[in-house]
Amino acid sequence: MSGQVGVVGAGTMGRGIAEVAALAGFDVVVWYVAPETGESVAAALQRSLTRRVERGELAREVADAALRRCSTTAELSELAGCALVVEAVVEELATKRALFAELDRHLADTAVLATNTSTLSVASIAAAVRRPERVCGIHFFNPAPVMALVEVARPAGASDATIEAALAFARACGKTPVEVADRPGFIVNALLFPYLNGAVRMLAEGVATAEAIDEAMVGGCNMPIGPLHLLDLIGLDTSVAILDALAEATGDPAVTAAPLLREMVAAGRLGRKSGSGFFGYEAR
């Protein structure tokens, strides 16, 4: 795949996707909402790339070239020249549908529109545009610059050309794409979140301490990280939102968020990003 790439959303996922695409050689336009976000996006990208240079992962000239390929805008119309746009905003169907409808008015008929959702129906988002055959899911994992997997979701009505373009984009970014059906949670979250939710219930029931639960899953199942540390990394608020979306879509009690998880979110204990969750973290 060639051409300019648009990223709609300037949060953690949006910035990560932009970094990955820019390092792959794409010119990237990042759309943001808040007026102050433009400068903060550029600064965050520069910090991330600089850390990778300091760790010896990237040459300075490679990082600088990637940064030059990134630009920011508050106008969706400035994404008109993009061959592919990846949306990475809040997990709210109405918000995504409204964005897709507006993007559809600006983009060329050949452009691919992709959502980074893993919990919402891609087909429901695609229904907001004139060309649903050009819509698919491209689900990067957090942190996008590190995680190798990308789930490419095919909703009903998506064309083969759209899916091939999405797969080609993921490969060009150095990722390993897998094609999945448009089902709640796709592969990873559908399997992962019942497990994570179960770990929280186990902790609440006093079966073991948080440390013991994580040590058991790392040592006994060869997991790279324990479930409670992983929830802290994902963000407990994000995790509750994913569980709620999965529960609404499937009715599976295994993904009904554990009360302890909701209590922690209400108390502001969101994981790494707040400095405390199931474990404590130094200020970032």
C-alpha positions in Angstrom: 0.0 0.0 0.0 1.2 3.5 -0.8 -0.1 7.0 -0.1 -0.8 9.3 2.8 -2.2 7.9 6.0 -4.6 9.7 8.3 -5.1 9.0 12.0 -8.2 10.3 13.7 -7.6 10.7 17.3 -4.5 12.0 19.2 -4.6 9.9 22.3 -2.3 7.1 23.2 -3.4 4.7 20.5 -3.6 7.4 17.8 -0.1 8.7 18.5 1.2 5.1 18.6 -0.4 4.3 15.2 1.0 7.5 13.8 4.5 6.7 15.0 4.4 3.2 13.5 3.1 4.5 10.1 5.7 7.3 10.0 8.5 4.9 10.7 7.2 2.7 7.9 7.7 5.6 5.5 4.2 6.9 5.3 3.3 10.6 5.4 0.9 10.8 8.4 -1.8 13.4 9.2 -3.1 13.2 12.8 -6.5 14.8 13.5 -7.2 16.2 17.0 -10.1 18.0 18.7 -8.7 20.2 21.5 -6.8 23.3 20.2 -3.8 22.6 22.4 -3.5 19.0 21.2 -1.5 19.7 18.0 1.6 20.8 19.8 1.3 18.1 22.5 1.0 15.4 19.8 4.2 16.5 18.1 5.9 16.7 21.5 4.7 13.2 22.6 5.9 11.7 19.3 9.3 13.3 19.7 9.6 12.0 23.2 8.7 8.5 22.2 11.1 8.5 19.3 13.8 10.0 21.4 13.4 7.3 24.0 13.8 4.6 21.3 17.0 6.3 20.0 18.4 6.4 23.6 17.6 2.7 23.9 19.5 2.0 20.7 16.3 0.8 18.9 16.5 3.5 16.2 19.1 5.7 14.6 18.7 9.4 15.2 18.3 10.2 11.5 15.5 7.5 11.2 13.6 9.0 14.1 14.0 12.6 12.8 12.8 11.5 9.4 9.7 9.9 10.9 8.9 13.0 12.9 9.1 15.1 9.7 6.6 12.8 8.1 4.0 13.6 10.8 1.7 16.6 10.7 -1.4 17.5 12.8 -4.7 19.2 12.0 -8.0 20.1 13.6 -9.8 19.9 10.3 -11.1 16.6 9.0 -11.1 18.0 5.5 -7.3 18.0 5.6 -7.4 14.2 5.5 -8.9 14.4 2.0 -5.7 13.2 0.3 -5.3 10.1 2.4 -5.4 6.6 0.9 -6.2 5.1 4.3 -7.6 6.6 7.5 -7.5 4.8 10.9 -9.9 6.1 13.5 -8.8 5.7 17.1 -11.1 7.8 19.3 -13.2 6.9 22.3 -15.1 3.6 22.2 -18.6 5.2 21.6 -20.6 4.0 18.6 -22.3 7.4 18.1 -19.0 9.3 18.1 -17.4 6.9 15.6 -20.4 6.9 13.3 -20.5 10.7 13.2 -16.8 10.9 12.4 -17.1 8.3 9.7 -20.0 10.1 8.1 -18.0 13.3 8.0 -14.8 11.6 6.8 -16.9 10.0 4.0 -17.7 13.4 2.7 -14.1 14.4 2.3 -12.2 11.2 1.2 -11.8 9.8 -2.3 -14.0 6.9 -3.2 -11.0 4.7 -3.3 -9.8 5.5 0.2 -10.1 2.9 3.0 -11.7 3.9 6.2 -10.7 1.8 9.2 -11.6 1.7 12.9 -9.2 0.6 15.7 -12.2 -0.7 17.8 -12.1 -4.2 19.1 -15.4 -4.2 20.9 -17.9 -2.4 18.7 -19.5 -3.7 15.6 -17.5 -2.5 12.5 -20.6 -3.1 10.4 -22.6 -0.6 12.6 -19.9 2.0 12.0 -19.7 1.2 8.3 -23.5 1.8 8.0 -22.8 5.6 8.5 -21.0 6.0 5.2 -21.9 5.9 1.5 -19.3 3.3 0.7 -19.5 0.6 3.4 -17.5 -1.7 1.2 -14.4 0.5 1.9 -14.7 0.1 5.7 -12.9 -2.4 7.9 -11.3 -2.8 11.3 -7.6 -2.4 11.8 -7.0 -3.1 15.5 -3.6 -2.2 16.8 -2.6 -3.2 20.3 -1.3 -0.9 23.0 1.6 0.1 22.8 1.3 0.2 19.0 5.0 0.7 18.4 5.9 -2.5 20.4 3.0 -4.9 19.8 3.5 -7.1 16.7 -0.1 -8.2 16.1 -2.8 -6.3 14.2 -6.3 -7.8 13.8 -7.9 -6.9 10.5 -11.7 -7.3 10.9 -13.9 -7.9 7.8 -17.5 -6.7 8.3 -20.3 -7.9 6.1 -20.1 -6.0 2.8 -16.4 -5.1 3.0 -14.7 -5.7 -0.4 -11.7 -8.0 -0.9 -9.7 -4.9 -2.1 -10.4 -3.2 1.3 -9.2 -6.1 3.3 -6.1 -6.6 1.1 -5.3 -2.9 1.5 -5.6 -3.2 5.3 -3.4 -6.3 5.4 -0.8 -4.7 3.2 -0.8 -1.6 5.4 -0.2 -3.7 8.5 2.6 -5.6 6.9 4.2 -2.4 5.6 4.2 -1.2 9.2 6.2 -4.3 10.2 3.2 -5.9 11.9 1.8 -9.4 11.8 -1.9 -9.1 10.6 -4.5 -11.7 11.1 -7.9 -11.5 9.4 -10.9 -12.0 11.7 -14.7 -11.8 11.4 -16.6 -8.8 12.7 -17.5 -10.3 16.1 -17.3 -8.6 19.6 -13.7 -8.7 20.8 -12.4 -10.3 17.6 -9.9 -12.9 18.8 -7.7 -11.4 21.5 -10.1 -9.5 23.6 -12.8 -12.2 23.3 -10.4 -14.6 24.9 -8.4 -12.2 27.1 -11.1 -10.3 29.0 -12.9 -13.2 30.6 -9.5 -14.3 31.9 -8.6 -10.8 33.2 -12.1 -10.4 34.8 -11.8 -13.8 36.4 -8.5 -12.7 38.0 -10.2 -9.7 39.6 -13.0 -11.9 41.0 -10.4 -14.3 42.4 -8.7 -11.4 44.2 -12.0 -10.1 45.5 -12.9 -13.5 46.9 -9.6 -13.7 48.8 -8.3 -16.8 46.9 -4.8 -15.2 46.8 -3.1 -11.9 46.9 -2.6 -9.8 43.7 1.1 -10.7 43.8 0.4 -14.4 44.1 -2.2 -14.4 41.3 0.3 -12.8 38.9 3.2 -14.9 40.0 1.1 -18.1 39.4 0.1 -17.2 35.9 3.6 -16.1 34.9 5.3 -19.1 36.5 2.6 -21.7 35.9 1.4 -20.7 32.4 4.5 -19.0 31.1 2.6 -15.7 30.6 4.9 -12.8 30.0 2.9 -10.6 32.5 0.3 -11.4 35.2 -3.4 -10.6 34.6 -3.5 -7.8 37.2 -0.4 -6.1 36.0 -1.8 -6.3 32.5 -5.1 -4.7 33.6 -3.0 -1.9 35.2 -1.2 -1.5 31.9 -4.4 -1.4 29.8 -6.0 1.0 32.3 -8.8 -0.1 34.6 -11.3 2.4 33.1 -10.5 1.2 29.6 -10.9 -2.4 30.8 -14.3 -1.7 32.3 -15.4 0.0 29.0 -14.3 -3.0 27.0 -16.0 -5.5 29.4 -19.2 -3.4 29.3 -19.2 -3.4 25.5 -18.5 -7.2 25.3 -21.3 -7.8 27.9 -23.8 -5.8 26.0 -22.9 -7.5 22.7 -22.8 -11.1 24.0 -24.7 -11.3 27.3 -21.9 -13.5 28.6 -21.7 -13.3 32.4 -17.9 -13.9 32.2 -17.5 -10.4 30.8 -19.8 -8.7 33.4 -17.2 -6.4 35.0 -16.2 -7.5 38.5 -17.6 -5.1 41.2 -14.0 -4.6 42.6 -12.9 -3.3 39.1 -15.7 -0.7 39.1 -15.0 0.3 42.7 -11.3 0.9 41.8 -12.2 3.0 38.8 -14.7 5.1 40.9 -11.8 5.7 43.4 -9.5 6.9 40.6 -7.2 3.9 40.8 -6.9 3.4 37.0 -3.5 1.6 36.8 -0.2 2.8 35.6 -1.6 6.1 34.2 -2.9 7.2 37.6 0.0 5.9 39.6 -2.0 3.1 41.3 -4.2 0.2 40.5 -3.7 -3.3 41.7 -0.1 -2.3 42.2 1.7 1.0 42.8 3.7 2.9 40.2 6.1 5.8 40.2 4.9 9.1 38.8 5.4 9.3 35.1 
